[in-house]
Amino acid sequence: MAKWTAFPHDNADYVYDAAALKKKWARLHAGDTEPFPKDEKVLAAWALFHAGEFQKACEAGLKAGGAGITVANKAQAIYANYLEKSEKTKLEMFLEVAQRAEAQQAAEPKNANAYYWQAYAIGRYGQGISVAKALAQGLGSKCKNALETAISLAPKHADAHIALGAFHAEVIDKVGKLLARTQGADTATGLKMFKEALKLNPTSAIAMIEYANGLVMLEGDKRMKEAEQLYADAAASDPLDAMERLDVEMAREELEE
């Protein structure tokens, strides 16, 4: 495995021992509803993830197997999305996560995050190659079905609601409302998903960011003020781990432009 780019911020506040991680678990995993791990090796992999040691977290998760696959998928997907410089490597990483998550579904058909990480990786891959191209390859319905499955298995999965909202928004934005209907995408469902995500996880910077983007894609300039406020709220939120810090930094950069 080639060396991954290091987390670019001070991670001192995000280094948790097992006891601290247990205490903060519910808040740290409000987005993905991942259960607290029974296996110490999996817990250690999560500690690495929250501290921004994404490559080590991925390797430790793969080595642990079982529930460790979820840590590996999350670490690789988040790393690829925010920190990988090479577009080619990024797309390869997303495909790898999608394949691993699909294999995980076969082994654990009731694991919501096996479906969520497949959908997340396919969605980001689709954005990378162009949404229209991804839809032509049938990736849209694959992504949508996986997210709907994740939500049916874990109705409080805020991140799956965000991603499903983003799916509706992206498709409508890129191919128009009429064609979007053929992909099962509509404005009302998209907005509903974003609202639900924020209700489930009100402190989530990424929920605020994606909702802001979605509002503008779905409703245009008339929602710009609301979108800007959501970005400001995201930029002002207090990150509890490395991933949240990357979200907050992204919101800050957007506001500075």
Helices and strands as residue ranges (DSSP letters): G 12-14, H 18-28, H 40-50, H 54-64, H 68-82, H 87-107, H 112-129, H 131-136, H 139-153, H 158-182, H 187-200, H 205-219, G 220-223, H 224-236, H 242-256
